Amino acid sequence: MRRIERIYSEIIQKIIKHNKRVFTQKKLAEECNISIGTVNYALKPLHQMGIIEKKQRNFKTLNPKKLLLYWASIRNLNSDITYSTYSSKNIREIELMMPPCTFTAYTGYKNIFKSTPADYTEIYAYADPTTIKKNDSHPPHQIEKK
């Protein structure tokens, strides 16, 4: 995940988990382990699109849905895949067998909103690749070293 995407992810997670709408660039930089300059660079398009309102010492998120859509439009999931496999098992069975991880995409949506947006056949999650491989009884389809 690129540094800018990391900032957007952090903002969205704070909104969803803690209903937090006001942030400081300094705190975001510390939490994401990046420079304040990079945070300001990432916030520029958000300000231009009316997603955030900048103030002297902080900024307020005005439209989290628009932020999520913007992040999704620039996101490249394939660049973050470190492990992938095929399975003949039902998708629900695989979700239940997954080790501790953060689900995204369809499963993440289903877990947060308690409904499925559509039928799906893929699971995306943030997890330690070695932990996933240990739990997978199938030979890996793709392994990328990063």
TIMI-2910 file (N, C-alpha, C, CB; in pm, 1 decimal, decimal comma, always signed):
<rs>
+----------+----------+----------+----------+----------+----------+----------+----------+----------+----------+----------+----------+------+
!      n_x !      n_y !      n_z !     ca_x !     ca_y !     ca_z !      c_x !      c_y !      c_z !     cb_x !     cb_y !     cb_z ! resn !
+----------+----------+----------+----------+----------+----------+----------+----------+----------+----------+----------+----------+------+
!    +85,3 !   -117,0 !     +0,0 !     +0,0 !     +0,0 !     +0,0 !    +90,2 !   +123,7 !     +0,0 !    -97,2 !     -0,4 !   +123,0 !  Met !
!    +58,0 !   +215,3 !    -87,9 !   +135,1 !   +339,0 !    -94,3 !   +109,0 !   +423,0 !    +31,1 !    +99,5 !   +419,2 !   -222,4 !  Arg !
!   +201,9 !   +514,4 !    +58,6 !   +189,2 !   +597,8 !   +179,2 !    +61,3 !   +680,4 !   +179,1 !   +309,2 !   +690,5 !   +191,7 !  Arg !
!    +23,8 !   +734,1 !    +64,0 !    -98,2 !   +814,7 !    +56,3 !   -220,4 !   +728,4 !    +87,5 !   -112,3 !   +879,5 !    -83,6 !  Ile !
!   -221,8 !   +608,5 !    +33,9 !   -332,5 !   +516,7 !    +60,8 !   -337,5 !   +480,5 !   +209,1 !   -319,1 !   +389,2 !    -24,8 !  Glu !
!   -222,5 !   +470,1 !   +271,3 !   -215,8 !   +439,9 !   +415,5 !   -285,1 !   +549,9 !   +496,2 !    -67,8 !   +424,6 !   +461,8 !  Arg !
!   -267,4 !   +674,6 !   +454,6 !   -331,5 !   +788,2 !   +522,2 !   -482,8 !   +777,8 !   +508,2 !   -280,9 !   +923,2 !   +464,0 !  Ile !
!   -530,0 !   +753,1 !   +386,2 !   -674,1 !   +741,0 !   +363,9 !   -731,6 !   +624,9 !   +444,7 !   -704,0 !   +721,5 !   +214,1 !  Tyr !
!   -659,6 !   +514,5 !   +448,3 !   -703,2 !   +398,4 !   +524,8 !   -716,8 !   +432,0 !   +673,2 !   -605,4 !   +282,7 !   +505,7 !  Ser !
!   -618,8 !   +501,6 !   +725,5 !   -620,5 !   +540,0 !   +868,1 !   -740,3 !   +629,5 !   +898,9 !   -489,2 !   +612,8 !   +906,5 !  Glu !
!   -766,2 !   +726,9 !   +813,1 !   -879,8 !   +817,3 !   +834,1 !  -1010,4 !   +737,8 !   +831,2 !   -881,9 !   +929,7 !   +726,1 !  Ile !
!  -1026,5 !   +652,8 !   +732,1 !  -1149,7 !   +575,1 !   +718,0 !  -1169,5 !   +481,6 !   +836,8 !  -1147,7 !   +494,6 !   +587,5 !  Ile !
!  -1062,6 !   +416,4 !   +881,4 !  -1074,9 !   +326,2 !   +996,2 !  -1117,8 !   +401,4 !  +1122,1 !   -942,1 !   +253,9 !  +1021,3 !  Gln !
!  -1061,9 !   +519,2 !  +1143,2 !  -1099,4 !   +598,8 !  +1261,6 !  -1245,7 !   +642,8 !  +1253,8 !  -1007,6 !   +722,9 !  +1274,8 !  Lys !
!  -1291,4 !   +674,8 !  +1133,5 !  -1431,4 !   +714,9 !  +1116,4 !  -1524,0 !   +596,2 !  +1145,4 !  -1455,9 !   +768,9 !   +972,6 !  Ile !
!  -1493,3 !   +480,6 !  +1087,4 !  -1579,0 !   +363,4 !  +1103,6 !  -1576,1 !   +310,2 !  +1246,9 !  -1536,3 !   +253,8 !  +1006,8 !  Ile !
!  -1458,1 !   +294,9 !  +1304,4 !  -1446,2 !   +232,5 !  +1435,9 !  -1477,6 !   +326,0 !  +1552,1 !  -1308,6 !   +178,5 !  +1452,7 !  Lys !
!  -1442,8 !   +454,9 !  +1538,1 !  -1454,8 !   +546,9 !  +1651,6 !  -1540,1 !   +669,7 !  +1623,1 !  -1319,0 !   +591,1 !  +1694,3 !  His !
!  -1597,7 !   +676,0 !  +1503,7 !  -1678,5 !   +791,4 !  +1461,5 !  -1601,1 !   +922,8 !  +1476,3 !  -1808,5 !   +798,0 !  +1543,4 !  Asn !
!  -1471,3 !   +915,6 !  +1455,1 !  -1385,5 !  +1033,5 !  +1464,6 !  -1387,1 !  +1107,5 !  +1331,3 !  -1240,2 !   +993,9 !  +1504,0 !  Lys !
!  -1405,7 !  +1238,1 !  +1334,9 !  -1412,8 !  +1317,8 !  +1211,9 !  -1305,2 !  +1426,1 !  +1205,2 !  -1549,6 !  +1382,0 !  +1200,2 !  Arg !
!  -1244,5 !  +1461,3 !  +1319,2 !  -1144,5 !  +1569,0 !  +1322,7 !  -1007,1 !  +1506,7 !  +1345,7 !  -1177,6 !  +1674,4 !  +1434,7 !  Val !
!   -910,7 !  +1546,3 !  +1262,6 !   -775,7 !  +1490,9 !  +1267,6 !   -672,4 !  +1602,3 !  +1261,5 !   -753,5 !  +1391,3 !  +1152,9 !  Phe !
!   -552,7 !  +1572,2 !  +1309,3 !   -440,5 !  +1663,5 !  +1289,0 !   -339,6 !  +1594,4 !  +1197,3 !   -374,3 !  +1704,6 !  +1426,0 !  Thr !
!   -273,4 !  +1675,0 !  +1115,7 !   -173,8 !  +1620,1 !  +1025,0 !    -60,0 !  +1555,0 !  +1103,1 !   -119,3 !  +1729,5 !   +932,4 !  Gln !
!    -21,0 !  +1617,6 !  +1213,5 !    +90,6 !  +1566,1 !  +1293,3 !    +58,3 !  +1427,7 !  +1349,0 !   +123,9 !  +1663,0 !  +1408,3 !  Lys !
!    -60,4 !  +1410,7 !  +1404,4 !    -99,9 !  +1282,1 !  +1462,9 !   -110,1 !  +1174,1 !  +1354,2 !   -234,9 !  +1295,8 !  +1537,7 !  Lys !
!   -166,4 !  +1210,2 !  +1239,2 !   -174,1 !  +1114,3 !  +1128,1 !    -34,7 !  +1072,3 !  +1082,0 !   -252,3 !  +1174,7 !  +1010,1 !  Leu !
!    +54,9 !  +1169,5 !  +1072,4 !   +192,5 !  +1139,3 !  +1031,1 !   +257,7 !  +1041,5 !  +1128,0 !   +276,0 !  +1268,5 !  +1022,1 !  Ala !
!   +237,0 !  +1064,4 !  +1257,7 !   +294,3 !   +975,4 !  +1359,6 !   +233,8 !   +835,4 !  +1351,2 !   +272,2 !  +1033,6 !  +1500,1 !  Glu !
!   +102,0 !   +827,6 !  +1338,7 !    +33,9 !   +697,9 !  +1334,9 !    +69,2 !   +617,4 !  +1209,7 !   -116,8 !   +718,1 !  +1342,0 !  Glu !
!    +91,9 !   +686,3 !  +1100,1 !   +125,2 !   +618,5 !   +974,2 !   +275,3 !   +608,1 !   +950,6 !    +61,2 !   +691,1 !   +858,2 !  Cys !
!   +352,8 !   +669,0 !  +1040,2 !   +499,1 !   +666,9 !  +1031,1 !   +548,2 !   +725,8 !   +898,3 !   +550,8 !   +523,2 !  +1046,8 !  Asn !
!   +493,1 !   +844,6 !   +865,8 !   +533,1 !   +916,3 !   +745,5 !   +548,3 !  +1064,8 !   +778,0 !   +430,1 !   +894,9 !   +631,3 !  Ile !
!   +597,7 !  +1142,1 !   +683,9 !   +621,9 !  +1283,8 !   +709,4 !   +492,6 !  +1365,5 !   +701,6 !   +724,1 !  +1338,3 !   +609,8 !  Ser !
!   +492,5 !  +1478,9 !   +768,1 !   +378,6 !  +1570,1 !   +763,5 !   +360,1 !  +1621,4 !   +620,1 !   +398,7 !  +1689,0 !   +862,7 !  Ile !
!   +469,0 !  +1641,0 !   +548,4 !   +461,3 !  +1684,7 !   +409,6 !   +382,5 !  +1586,7 !   +323,6 !   +600,7 !  +1702,7 !   +352,8 !  Gly !
!   +402,5 !  +1457,0 !   +346,2 !   +328,8 !  +1354,7 !   +271,8 !   +180,5 !  +1358,9 !   +308,9 !   +387,4 !  +1214,1 !   +299,5 !  Thr !
!   +152,0 !  +1380,1 !   +436,7 !    +12,3 !  +1392,0 !   +480,3 !    -53,0 !  +1510,7 !   +410,1 !     +3,3 !  +1408,3 !   +635,1 !  Val !
!    +13,7 !  +1625,1 !   +410,2 !    -41,5 !  +1744,0 !   +344,1 !    -61,7 !  +1720,1 !   +194,4 !    +51,1 !  +1864,9 !   +365,8 !  Asn !
!    +31,1 !  +1650,4 !   +131,5 !    +20,1 !  +1616,4 !    -10,4 !   -103,3 !  +1528,4 !    -34,6 !   +148,6 !  +1544,2 !    -59,0 !  Tyr !
!   -127,4 !  +1431,9 !    +54,4 !   -242,6 !  +1342,2 !    +41,3 !   -374,4 !  +1414,9 !    +65,3 !   -229,7 !  +1225,7 !   +138,5 !  Ala !
!   -371,6 !  +1517,7 !   +149,4 !   -494,9 !  +1589,7 !   +182,9 !   -536,5 !  +1689,9 !    +75,3 !   -477,6 !  +1661,9 !   +314,7 !  Leu !
!   -441,2 !  +1731,1 !     -7,4 !   -469,9 !  +1833,8 !   -107,5 !   -587,8 !  +1797,1 !   -198,8 !   -346,4 !  +1858,6 !   -191,6 !  Lys !
!   -588,9 !  +1677,9 !   -262,0 !   -704,3 !  +1646,0 !   -346,8 !   -834,3 !  +1631,5 !   -267,1 !   -677,6 !  +1517,8 !   -423,7 !  Pro !
!   -824,0 !  +1587,8 !   -142,9 !   -944,1 !  +1574,2 !    -58,8 !  -1005,8 !  +1711,2 !    -31,3 !   -909,7 !  +1503,4 !    +74,9 !  Leu !
!   -920,0 !  +1809,0 !     -8,6 !   -966,3 !  +1946,3 !    +14,7 !  -1029,5 !  +2002,9 !   -113,0 !   -848,5 !  +2036,7 !    +61,7 !  His !
!   -965,8 !  +1978,8 !   -226,9 !  -1015,4 !  +2029,3 !   -355,2 !  -1152,0 !  +1969,8 !   -391,2 !   -914,8 !  +1998,4 !   -465,9 !  Gln !
!  -1176,9 !  +1845,0 !   -349,0 !  -1304,1 !  +1779,1 !   -380,2 !  -1411,5 !  +1804,1 !   -273,8 !  -1282,0 !  +1629,8 !   -395,8 !  Met !
!  -1376,7 !  +1877,7 !   -169,3 !  -1473,9 !  +1906,6 !    -63,8 !  -1496,3 !  +1791,4 !    +32,0 !  -1604,0 !  +1944,7 !   -124,7 !  Gly !
!  -1404,5 !  +1696,9 !    +34,9 !  -1415,6 !  +1582,5 !   +124,5 !  -1376,1 !  +1623,0 !   +266,6 !  -1327,4 !  +1465,8 !    +74,8 !  Ile !
!  -1278,0 !  +1714,0 !   +277,2 !  -1233,9 !  +1763,0 !   +408,0 !  -1240,5 !  +1914,8 !   +410,2 !  -1090,2 !  +1714,5 !   +440,2 !  Ile !
!  -1243,6 !  +1967,2 !   +531,5 !  -1235,2 !  +2111,6 !   +552,1 !  -1109,4 !  +2136,3 !   +635,2 !  -1365,3 !  +2169,1 !   +623,5 !  Glu !
!  -1015,3 !  +2209,5 !   +578,0 !   -890,7 !  +2238,3 !   +648,8 !   -908,6 !  +2358,2 !   +740,8 !   -776,2 !  +2263,9 !   +549,3 !  Lys !
!   -852,7 !  +2345,4 !   +859,6 !   -849,6 !  +2456,6 !   +954,8 !   -703,5 !  +2482,2 !   +989,0 !   -934,7 !  +2425,5 !  +1084,6 !  Lys !
!   -678,7 !  +2575,4 !  +1078,5 !   -540,4 !  +2611,3 !  +1108,3 !   -461,6 !  +2496,4 !  +1170,8 !   -537,5 !  +2730,7 !  +1200,6 !  Gln !
!   -518,3 !  +2424,9 !  +1264,8 !   -444,5 !  +2319,7 !  +1335,4 !   -493,4 !  +2177,9 !  +1307,9 !   -451,4 !  +2345,0 !  +1481,3 !  Arg !
!   -601,4 !  +2164,3 !  +1230,5 !   -654,1 !  +2031,4 !  +1202,9 !   -739,5 !  +2034,2 !  +1077,0 !   -735,8 !  +1979,4 !  +1322,1 !  Asn !
!   -804,1 !  +1923,6 !  +1050,4 !   -900,3 !  +1919,1 !   +939,8 !  -1016,3 !  +1829,9 !   +981,6 !   -833,6 !  +1866,6 !   +807,4 !  Phe !
!  -1130,9 !  +1857,4 !   +920,2 !  -1252,4 !  +1783,6 !   +952,1 !  -1298,8 !  +1709,3 !   +827,7 !  -1363,6 !  +1878,4 !  +1004,8 !  Lys !
!  -1336,6 !  +1583,0 !   +845,0 !  -1389,4 !  +1504,5 !   +734,7 !  -1536,5 !  +1537,8 !   +717,2 !  -1369,3 !  +1352,7 !   +759,1 !  Thr !
!  -1571,8 !  +1591,0 !   +600,5 !  -1709,4 !  +1630,4 !   +572,6 !  -1788,5 !  +1519,5 !   +503,6 !  -1710,9 !  +1755,2 !   +487,0 !  Leu !
!  -1720,1 !  +1440,5 !   +420,7 !  -1790,0 !  +1340,2 !   +341,0 !  -1710,3 !  +1209,1 !   +338,1 !  -1813,5 !  +1392,4 !   +197,4 !  Asn !
!  -1724,6 !  +1124,5 !   +442,4 !  -1649,7 !   +998,4 !   +448,2 !  -1679,4 !   +904,1 !   +330,6 !  -1680,5 !   +927,5 !   +578,1 !  Pro !
!  -1803,7 !   +902,9 !   +284,1 !  -1838,2 !   +815,0 !   +172,2 !  -1760,8 !   +854,5 !    +46,9 !  -1989,7 !   +819,4 !   +144,6 !  Lys !
!  -1751,2 !   +982,9 !    +22,2 !  -1676,5 !  +1032,4 !    -93,5 !  -1527,7 !   +998,7 !    -79,3 !  -1696,0 !  +1185,1 !   -109,4 !  Lys !
!  -1476,0 !  +1006,7 !    +43,1 !  -1336,2 !   +968,5 !    +68,9 !  -1316,1 !   +821,4 !    +36,3 !  -1297,1 !   +996,8 !   +216,5 !  Leu !
!  -1406,6 !   +737,1 !    +81,1 !  -1395,8 !   +594,2 !    +55,3 !  -1399,9 !   +565,2 !    -94,8 !  -1508,1 !   +518,6 !   +127,0 !  Leu !
!  -1489,3 !   +631,9 !   -165,2 !  -1498,4 !   +612,1 !   -310,1 !  -1372,5 !   +661,6 !   -382,1 !  -1621,7 !   +684,1 !   -365,4 !  Leu !
!  -1318,4 !   +774,7 !   -338,2 !  -1196,0 !   +826,0 !   -399,3 !  -1080,7 !   +729,4 !   -375,2 !  -1161,6 !   +965,5 !   -343,7 !  Tyr !
!  -1067,5 !   +682,5 !   -251,2 !   -960,8 !   +587,9 !   -217,9 !   -974,9 !   +461,1 !   -301,8 !   -963,5 !   +553,2 !    -66,9 !  Trp !
!  -1097,8 !   +410,9 !   -314,1 !  -1120,9 !   +289,8 !   -393,8 !  -1083,6 !   +311,9 !   -540,2 !  -1267,6 !   +246,1 !   -383,3 !  Ala !
!  -1104,2 !   +432,5 !   -590,8 !  -1075,7 !   +458,9 !   -731,8 !   -926,0 !   +466,3 !   -762,0 !  -1142,0 !   +588,0 !   -773,8 !  Ser !
!   -844,0 !   +499,2 !   -661,9 !   -699,4 !   +507,2 !   -685,4 !   -625,1 !   +384,2 !   -634,0 !   -643,0 !   +631,8 !   -619,5 !  Ile !
!   -693,8 !   +297,2 !   -564,3 !   -633,2 !   +181,7 !   -499,7 !   -595,6 !    +74,8 !   -600,2 !   -727,0 !   +124,2 !   -396,3 !  Arg !
!   -480,7 !    +11,9 !   -580,5 !   -436,9 !    -99,0 !   -663,7 !   -418,7 !   -221,0 !   -573,3 !   -304,3 !    -64,3 !   -740,4 !  Asn !
!   -524,5 !   -299,8 !   -559,2 !   -519,7 !   -416,5 !   -470,8 !   -417,0 !   -519,9 !   -515,4 !   -656,1 !   -481,0 !   -463,3 !  Leu !
!   -402,7 !   -537,2 !   -645,5 !   -310,2 !   -639,6 !   -694,6 !   -166,8 !   -616,3 !   -649,4 !   -315,0 !   -644,9 !   -845,1 !  Asn !
!   -128,7 !   -492,2 !   -628,8 !     +8,5 !   -465,0 !   -585,4 !    +32,3 !   -507,9 !   -441,2 !    +39,9 !   -317,2 !   -600,6 !  Ser !
!    -74,6 !   -527,5 !   -364,3 !    -60,9 !   -567,2 !   -223,9 !    -77,1 !   -716,6 !   -200,3 !   -161,0 !   -493,8 !   -141,2 !  Asp !
!   -111,6 !   -792,3 !   -301,1 !   -131,9 !   -935,4 !   -281,3 !     +3,4 !  -1002,6 !   -261,3 !   -207,6 !   -998,2 !   -401,7 !  Ile !
!    +18,0 !  -1068,1 !   -147,6 !   +141,8 !  -1141,2 !   -121,0 !   +119,2 !  -1291,2 !   -126,3 !   +198,9 !  -1102,0 !    +14,8 !  Thr !
!     -6,5 !  -1331,6 !   -120,7 !    -36,7 !  -1473,7 !   -125,1 !   -177,4 !  -1493,9 !   -178,5 !    -21,4 !  -1537,8 !    +14,4 !  Tyr !
!   -193,7 !  -1593,8 !   -262,0 !   -323,8 !  -1623,7 !   -321,2 !   -331,0 !  -1773,0 !   -345,9 !   -346,7 !  -1543,6 !   -453,4 !  Ser !
!   -449,5 !  -1829,8 !   -331,0 !   -466,7 !  -1973,0 !   -353,7 !   -607,2 !  -2000,1 !   -403,3 !   -438,5 !  -2053,2 !   -225,3 !  Thr !
!   -628,3 !  -2117,2 !   -460,6 !   -760,8 !  -2159,9 !   -503,0 !   -811,6 !  -2264,2 !   -404,4 !   -758,3 !  -2216,5 !   -648,3 !  Tyr !
!   -942,7 !  -2274,2 !   -392,2 !  -1001,1 !  -2374,7 !   -305,3 !  -1134,5 !  -2419,5 !   -362,2 !  -1018,2 !  -2320,6 !   -162,2 !  Ser !
!  -1165,7 !  -2546,2 !   -343,2 !  -1295,4 !  -2596,9 !   -386,8 !  -1400,0 !  -2581,0 !   -276,2 !  -1283,9 !  -2744,4 !   -428,3 !  Ser !
!  -1356,7 !  -2532,2 !   -159,8 !  -1448,9 !  -2514,2 !    -47,7 !  -1540,2 !  -2394,7 !    -71,1 !  -1371,4 !  -2496,2 !    +83,2 !  Lys !
!  -1649,9 !  -2395,4 !     +0,5 !  -1745,2 !  -2284,7 !     -0,7 !  -1678,1 !  -2160,4 !    +57,4 !  -1874,0 !  -2320,7 !    +79,5 !  Asn !
!  -1707,8 !  -2044,3 !     +2,9 !  -1644,9 !  -1919,2 !    +46,5 !  -1669,5 !  -1893,0 !   +195,6 !  -1697,9 !  -1801,4 !    -36,9 !  Ile !
!  -1787,9 !  -1928,4 !   +245,5 !  -1820,4 !  -1908,0 !   +388,0 !  -1732,5 !  -1995,3 !   +476,8 !  -1969,3 !  -1939,1 !   +414,8 !  Arg !
!  -1704,6 !  -2118,2 !   +433,4 !  -1617,4 !  -2207,8 !   +509,3 !  -1476,0 !  -2150,5 !   +518,7 !  -1614,0 !  -2347,5 !   +444,3 !  Glu !
!  -1428,8 !  -2097,5 !   +408,7 !  -1293,7 !  -2040,9 !   +406,1 !  -1285,3 !  -1921,0 !   +500,0 !  -1254,3 !  -1999,5 !   +262,3 !  Ile !
!  -1386,6 !  -1833,8 !   +498,8 !  -1388,2 !  -1717,7 !   +588,7 !  -1379,3 !  -1762,0 !   +735,0 !  -1516,1 !  -1633,8 !   +566,3 !  Glu !
!  -1450,0 !  -1867,3 !   +769,6 !  -1448,6 !  -1916,9 !   +908,1 !  -1313,9 !  -1980,0 !   +945,2 !  -1560,8 !  -2019,5 !   +928,1 !  Leu !
!  -1243,4 !  -2034,2 !   +846,7 !  -1114,5 !  -2099,0 !   +872,5 !   -996,5 !  -2002,0 !   +875,9 !  -1089,2 !  -2203,4 !   +767,9 !  Met !
!  -1019,8 !  -1878,2 !   +835,8 !   -910,1 !  -1781,4 !   +827,4 !   -852,3 !  -1752,1 !   +965,7 !   -958,4 !  -1651,0 !   +761,8 !  Met !
!   -719,6 !  -1738,8 !   +974,7 !   -657,9 !  -1698,8 !  +1101,3 !   -689,0 !  -1551,2 !  +1128,4 !   -503,5 !  -1723,1 !  +1098,2 !  Pro !
!   -648,0 !  -1497,8 !  +1242,3 !   -675,0 !  -1356,0 !  +1271,3 !   -624,6 !  -1266,6 !  +1157,9 !   -608,6 !  -1314,5 !  +1404,9 !  Pro !
!   -716,0 !  -1184,0 !  +1105,2 !   -683,2 !  -1096,3 !   +994,4 !   -786,4 !   -985,2 !   +987,8 !   -677,2 !  -1174,6 !   +860,9 !  Cys !
!   -761,5 !   -888,1 !   +901,8 !   -857,5 !   -781,2 !   +877,2 !   -915,8 !   -803,1 !   +738,5 !   -790,9 !   -639,5 !   +889,6 !  Thr !
!  -1042,4 !   -839,0 !   +734,7 !  -1109,0 !   -862,8 !   +607,5 !  -1137,1 !   -731,0 !   +537,4 !  -1239,1 !   -941,3 !   +628,2 !  Phe !
!  -1127,5 !   -732,6 !   +404,7 !  -1160,2 !   -616,0 !   +323,4 !  -1254,3 !   -662,2 !   +212,4 !  -1030,6 !   -548,2 !   +264,5 !  Thr !
!  -1279,0 !   -576,3 !   +117,5 !  -1362,6 !   -606,1 !     +0,9 !  -1497,7 !   -662,7 !    +44,9 !  -1290,9 !   -705,7 !    -93,1 !  Ala !
!  -1541,1 !   -771,8 !    -16,0 !  -1675,2 !   -824,6 !     +6,9 !  -1696,0 !   -870,8 !   +151,6 !  -1701,7 !   -939,8 !    -88,1 !  Tyr !
!  -1601,4 !   -947,7 !   +205,1 !  -1615,9 !   -998,2 !   +340,9 !  -1613,1 !   -884,1 !   +441,2 !  -1505,8 !  -1099,1 !   +372,5 !  Thr !
!  -1526,2 !   -786,3 !   +419,5 !  -1520,8 !   -670,1 !   +508,1 !  -1652,6 !   -595,3 !   +508,6 !  -1408,3 !   -576,6 !   +466,7 !  Gly !
!  -1709,4 !   -574,8 !   +390,4 !  -1839,6 !   -507,9 !   +378,8 !  -1946,0 !   -588,5 !   +453,4 !  -1879,6 !   -490,2 !   +229,2 !  Tyr !
!  -1947,2 !   -719,0 !   +429,9 !  -2047,3 !   -806,3 !   +493,3 !  -2036,3 !   -799,8 !   +645,8 !  -2030,2 !   -952,5 !   +445,0 !  Lys !
!  -1914,2 !   -800,5 !   +697,7 !  -1895,1 !   -797,6 !   +843,0 !  -1935,3 !   -664,7 !   +904,9 !  -1751,0 !   -826,9 !   +876,6 !  Asn !
!  -1913,7 !   -555,1 !   +834,5 !  -1947,2 !   -422,4 !   +888,1 !  -2096,3 !   -392,4 !   +874,7 !  -1865,9 !   -314,2 !   +816,4 !  Ile !
!  -2152,8 !   -417,8 !   +756,4 !  -2290,5 !   -377,0 !   +728,9 !  -2392,6 !   -490,1 !   +744,1 !  -2299,1 !   -321,3 !   +590,0 !  Phe !
!  -2345,7 !   -610,7 !   +777,7 !  -2433,4 !   -725,8 !   +801,1 !  -2520,6 !   -761,6 !   +680,6 !  -2521,8 !   -698,3 !   +919,7 !  Lys !
!  -2468,9 !   -736,6 !   +563,0 !  -2535,2 !   -778,4 !   +439,8 !  -2429,1 !   -793,4 !   +332,1 !  -2645,7 !   -676,3 !   +396,5 !  Ser !
!  -2459,7 !   -869,9 !   +230,0 !  -2363,6 !   -886,8 !   +120,7 !  -2405,4 !   -800,4 !     +2,5 !  -2352,9 !  -1035,9 !    +78,3 !  Thr !
!  -2310,4 !   -728,3 !    -55,8 !  -2343,0 !   -642,8 !   -169,6 !  -2374,7 !   -723,3 !   -295,1 !  -2228,4 !   -547,9 !   -197,5 !  Pro !
!  -2318,7 !   -843,6 !   -304,0 !  -2339,1 !   -930,7 !   -420,4 !  -2277,3 !  -1066,4 !   -388,1 !  -2275,8 !   -868,8 !   -551,5 !  Ala !
!  -2305,2 !  -1165,7 !   -471,0 !  -2236,2 !  -1293,5 !   -455,4 !  -2088,9 !  -1271,2 !   -486,7 !  -2297,8 !  -1404,1 !   -548,3 !  Asp !
!  -2002,6 !  -1342,1 !   -416,5 !  -1860,4 !  -1324,3 !   -440,8 !  -1786,5 !  -1456,2 !   -426,1 !  -1802,5 !  -1220,4 !   -345,8 !  Tyr !
!  -1670,0 !  -1462,4 !   -488,5 !  -1591,4 !  -1585,3 !   -488,2 !  -1448,6 !  -1562,5 !   -442,8 !  -1591,6 !  -1647,0 !   -625,4 !  Thr !
!  -1417,9 !  -1441,0 !   -398,5 !  -1281,5 !  -1408,2 !   -354,7 !  -1285,3 !  -1347,1 !   -216,3 !  -1212,8 !  -1311,6 !   -454,0 !  Glu !
!  -1179,1 !  -1370,6 !   -141,0 !  -1163,5 !  -1311,5 !     -8,7 !  -1036,0 !  -1228,9 !    -11,0 !  -1159,0 !  -1421,2 !   +104,2 !  Ile !
!  -1045,4 !  -1106,5 !    +37,4 !   -927,8 !  -1020,9 !    +52,0 !   -914,1 !   -987,8 !   +199,7 !   -939,4 !   -890,1 !    -35,3 !  Tyr !
!   -791,4 !   -998,5 !   +249,5 !   -768,5 !   -969,7 !   +391,0 !   -625,4 !   -921,8 !   +410,3 !   -796,7 !  -1094,7 !   +478,7 !  Ala !
!   -606,4 !   -840,7 !   +512,4 !   -472,1 !   -801,4 !   +553,5 !   -431,1 !   -897,2 !   +663,9 !   -466,2 !   -650,7 !   +601,6 !  Tyr !
!   -321,0 !   -967,3 !   +640,8 !   -274,4 !  -1066,3 !   +737,7 !   -127,8 !  -1096,7 !   +712,1 !   -359,1 !  -1195,9 !   +730,3 !  Ala !
!    -67,8 !  -1162,6 !   +806,5 !    +70,3 !  -1206,9 !   +791,1 !    +70,9 !  -1324,4 !   +692,8 !   +133,5 !  -1247,6 !   +929,9 !  Asp !
!   +140,1 !  -1310,7 !   +579,0 !   +136,8 !  -1416,9 !   +476,9 !   +181,8 !  -1553,8 !   +528,3 !   +223,7 !  -1377,4 !   +360,6 !  Pro !
!   +279,0 !  -1558,7 !   +617,3 !   +325,0 !  -1688,8 !   +666,9 !   +217,3 !  -1757,8 !   +749,8 !   +452,3 !  -1672,1 !   +750,4 !  Thr !
!   +137,9 !  -1681,5 !   +823,7 !    +28,4 !  -1738,8 !   +902,2 !    -77,5 !  -1796,2 !   +810,0 !    -33,7 !  -1632,9 !   +995,4 !  Thr !
!   -107,5 !  -1724,1 !   +703,1 !   -207,1 !  -1771,4 !   +606,3 !   -158,9 !  -1899,9 !   +539,8 !   -235,6 !  -1662,9 !   +499,4 !  Ile !
!    -32,2 !  -1903,1 !   +499,9 !    +21,8 !  -2020,9 !   +431,1 !    +18,3 !  -2144,4 !   +521,2 !   +165,7 !  -1994,1 !   +384,5 !  Lys !
!    +44,0 !  -2126,4 !   +651,2 !    +42,0 !  -2238,9 !   +744,1 !    -97,3 !  -2300,3 !   +753,3 !    +88,9 !  -2194,4 !   +882,6 !  Lys !
!   -200,3 !  -2217,7 !   +743,5 !   -337,7 !  -2266,3 !   +755,4 !   -394,6 !  -2316,6 !   +623,3 !   -425,9 !  -2156,9 !   +809,4 !  Asn !
!   -326,3 !  -2293,6 !   +514,4 !   -377,1 !  -2330,4 !   +382,5 !   -331,5 !  -2471,7 !   +348,1 !   -329,3 !  -2229,7 !   +274,6 !  Asp !
!   -426,7 !  -2558,7 !   +319,8 !   -392,3 !  -2697,1 !   +286,8 !   -370,8 !  -2717,8 !   +137,3 !   -501,0 !  -2790,3 !   +335,6 !  Ser !
!   -383,7 !  -2611,3 !    +58,3 !   -366,2 !  -2619,1 !    -86,2 !   -231,9 !  -2559,7 !   -125,7 !   -480,6 !  -2546,7 !   -159,1 !  His !
!   -174,4 !  -2609,1 !   -234,4 !    -49,6 !  -2546,2 !   -280,7 !    -77,7 !  -2403,5 !   -325,7 !    +14,4 !  -2627,9 !   -396,8 !  Pro !
!    +13,2 !  -2312,1 !   -297,2 !    -11,8 !  -2173,1 !   -334,3 !    -20,8 !  -2153,4 !   -484,3 !    +96,0 !  -2084,9 !   -278,7 !  Pro !
!   -114,8 !  -2066,9 !   -522,7 !   -128,6 !  -2029,7 !   -664,0 !    -26,4 !  -1922,6 !   -699,6 !   -272,2 !  -1979,5 !   -694,1 !  His !
!     -5,6 !  -1832,7 !   -608,3 !    +83,5 !  -1719,8 !   -637,7 !   +149,4 !  -1674,3 !   -507,3 !     +5,0 !  -1601,3 !   -705,1 !  Gln !
!   +277,0 !  -1657,4 !   -508,2 !   +347,3 !  -1601,4 !   -394,3 !   +441,2 !  -1495,5 !   -447,1 !   +424,0 !  -1710,8 !   -314,0 !  Ile !
!   +424,4 !  -1376,5 !   -398,5 !   +513,2 !  -1267,3 !   -435,9 !   +593,1 !  -1226,2 !   -314,2 !   +433,9 !  -1147,0 !   -493,4 !  Glu !
!   +720,0 !  -1215,0 !   -327,1 !   +804,0 !  -1168,0 !   -216,4 !   +811,8 !  -1017,7 !   -222,2 !   +946,0 !  -1230,6 !   -221,7 !  Lys !
!   +785,8 !   -952,0 !   -111,8 !   +793,1 !   -806,4 !   -106,8 !   +898,8 !   -763,2 !     -9,3 !   +658,7 !   -746,0 !    -69,0 !  Lys !
+----------+----------+----------+----------+----------+----------+----------+----------+----------+----------+----------+----------+------+
</rs>
